[in-house]
Amino acid sequence: MLDILKPDQQGITLIITVGNTLRQDDGVAPLIAEQLLSTKSEILNNLKILNVNDKPENAIDEAVKIKPAKTVIIDAADFGGRVGETRIIPHDQIPETTLSTHTFPLAIIAKMIEQDTGSPVYFLGIQPGKMGWGEGLSPEVEKTADQIIKSLRKKSKPNLDKNS
């Protein structure tokens, strides 16, 4: 499942994290981004992390600038799985209307990124347990976040560009 996060050897892999840290498990993806960005030296040169919180439309312009070879959107998603389970969610199962904590539908964002960059876009959903107001993740979701962070760090080589 986490193979989708492997950096693309043909160009930049853009990982877009989406969520609201004030809605418990919905904050899982921003937490992943925060942890990875706090240790920039461990992020691959061809891996770019972009945290857009609950405003996924903010990713479009940046994606166009980056022109990624592959894009992965990470978000909490209720697909009826076990709490903390990850799943690649097919595009046709992503609603084109806003039914979540986001202000703009992820399916539309993905189509725009694909059209403007030629990058395939994948959705990595993490099954939340709690989505009410409050901070902190459920233990199962936190464990999944840790696994994703470790997986990306393990596959990474030091980024020698101190300005990035």
C-alpha positions as CSV (number, residue, x, y, z in Angstrom):
1,M,0.0,0.0,0.0
2,L,2.7,2.5,0.9
3,D,4.5,1.7,-2.4
4,I,2.5,4.6,-3.9
5,L,4.6,6.9,-1.8
6,K,7.9,5.8,-3.4
7,P,9.5,8.7,-5.1
8,D,9.3,8.7,-8.8
9,Q,12.7,8.1,-10.4
10,Q,11.7,10.1,-13.5
11,G,11.0,13.4,-11.7
12,I,9.5,14.9,-8.7
13,T,6.9,13.2,-6.6
14,L,4.6,15.7,-5.0
15,I,2.9,14.7,-1.8
16,I,-0.1,16.9,-0.9
17,T,-1.4,16.6,2.6
18,V,-4.9,17.7,3.4
19,G,-6.8,18.0,6.7
20,N,-7.9,20.1,9.6
21,T,-5.7,19.7,12.8
22,L,-8.7,20.9,14.9
23,R,-10.8,17.9,13.8
24,Q,-9.0,15.1,15.5
25,D,-8.1,12.3,13.0
26,D,-8.7,14.7,10.1
27,G,-5.4,16.2,11.1
28,V,-3.3,13.1,10.3
29,A,-2.0,14.3,6.9
30,P,-0.9,17.7,8.1
31,L,0.9,16.0,11.0
32,I,2.7,13.8,8.5
33,A,3.8,16.9,6.6
34,E,4.9,18.7,9.7
35,Q,7.0,15.8,10.8
36,L,8.7,15.4,7.4
37,L,9.3,19.1,6.9
38,S,10.8,19.5,10.3
39,T,13.6,17.2,9.2
40,K,14.2,18.5,5.7
41,S,17.6,16.9,5.4
42,E,15.9,13.5,5.3
43,I,13.7,14.3,2.4
44,L,14.7,13.2,-1.1
45,N,15.6,15.8,-3.7
46,N,12.8,14.4,-5.9
47,L,10.2,14.4,-3.2
48,K,8.2,17.6,-2.4
49,I,5.8,17.8,0.5
50,L,3.1,20.4,0.3
51,N,0.7,20.8,3.3
52,V,-2.5,22.7,2.3
53,N,-4.4,22.0,5.5
54,D,-8.2,22.3,4.7
55,K,-7.7,24.3,1.5
56,P,-6.6,21.8,-1.2
57,E,-7.2,24.4,-3.9
58,N,-4.0,26.0,-2.7
59,A,-2.0,23.1,-4.2
60,I,-2.9,23.8,-7.8
61,D,-0.5,26.7,-8.5
62,E,2.3,25.0,-6.6
63,A,1.8,21.8,-8.5
64,V,1.9,23.7,-11.8
65,K,5.2,25.2,-10.8
66,I,6.7,21.9,-9.7
67,K,5.4,19.9,-12.7
68,P,5.6,16.6,-10.7
69,A,6.0,13.2,-12.4
70,K,3.6,11.8,-9.8
71,T,1.2,13.4,-7.2
72,V,-0.1,11.7,-4.1
73,I,-2.9,13.3,-2.0
74,I,-3.0,12.1,1.6
75,D,-6.1,12.7,3.6
76,A,-8.3,11.2,6.2
77,A,-11.1,9.3,4.4
78,D,-14.0,7.3,5.7
79,F,-14.1,4.3,3.4
80,G,-15.6,1.9,6.1
81,G,-12.2,0.3,6.9
82,R,-10.4,-0.3,10.2
83,V,-9.4,2.8,12.1
84,G,-5.9,3.7,10.9
85,E,-6.1,1.5,7.7
86,T,-4.8,3.0,4.5
87,R,-6.3,2.6,1.1
88,I,-5.7,3.9,-2.4
89,I,-9.0,5.4,-3.3
90,P,-10.0,5.3,-7.0
91,H,-10.9,8.7,-8.6
92,D,-14.5,7.5,-9.2
93,Q,-15.0,7.1,-5.5
94,I,-14.0,10.7,-4.6
95,P,-17.0,12.9,-4.6
96,E,-17.0,15.9,-6.9
97,T,-19.0,17.9,-4.3
98,T,-17.8,19.1,-0.9
99,L,-19.0,16.7,1.8
100,S,-15.9,16.9,4.0
101,T,-14.0,19.5,6.0
102,H,-12.5,20.8,2.8
103,T,-13.6,24.0,1.0
104,F,-13.1,22.6,-2.5
105,P,-13.7,19.0,-3.8
106,L,-10.5,16.9,-4.0
107,A,-11.7,15.2,-7.2
108,I,-11.8,18.6,-9.0
109,I,-8.4,19.5,-7.6
110,A,-7.0,16.2,-8.9
111,K,-8.4,16.7,-12.4
112,M,-7.0,20.2,-12.5
113,I,-3.5,19.0,-11.4
114,E,-3.6,16.1,-13.9
115,Q,-4.7,18.5,-16.8
116,D,-2.2,21.3,-15.9
117,T,0.8,19.1,-15.2
118,G,0.3,15.7,-16.9
119,S,1.0,14.1,-13.5
120,P,-1.1,11.1,-12.4
121,V,-2.8,11.8,-9.1
122,Y,-3.3,9.1,-6.5
123,F,-5.5,9.4,-3.3
124,L,-4.1,7.7,-0.2
125,G,-6.9,7.6,2.4
126,I,-6.4,7.0,6.1
127,Q,-9.5,5.7,7.9
128,P,-10.3,8.0,10.8
129,G,-11.8,7.0,14.1
130,K,-12.7,10.4,15.5
131,M,-13.6,13.5,13.4
132,G,-15.1,15.7,16.1
133,W,-13.7,19.1,17.2
134,G,-10.6,18.7,19.2
135,E,-6.9,18.0,18.8
136,G,-4.9,14.8,18.8
137,L,-5.1,11.6,16.8
138,S,-6.6,8.3,17.8
139,P,-3.8,5.8,18.6
140,E,-4.4,3.7,15.5
141,V,-4.2,6.7,13.2
142,E,-1.1,8.0,14.9
143,K,0.5,4.6,14.4
144,T,-0.3,4.8,10.7
145,A,1.1,8.3,10.5
146,D,4.3,7.1,12.1
147,Q,4.6,4.2,9.6
148,I,4.2,6.6,6.6
149,I,6.8,9.0,8.1
150,K,9.3,6.2,8.7
151,S,8.6,4.8,5.2
152,L,9.3,8.1,3.5
153,R,12.4,8.7,5.7
154,K,13.8,5.2,5.0
155,K,13.5,5.7,1.3
156,S,15.0,9.1,1.4
157,K,18.6,10.2,0.7
158,P,19.9,13.5,2.2
159,N,18.9,16.7,0.4
160,L,22.2,18.5,0.1
161,D,20.6,21.8,-1.0
162,K,20.5,23.8,2.2
163,N,18.2,26.5,0.6
164,S,15.3,24.1,-0.1
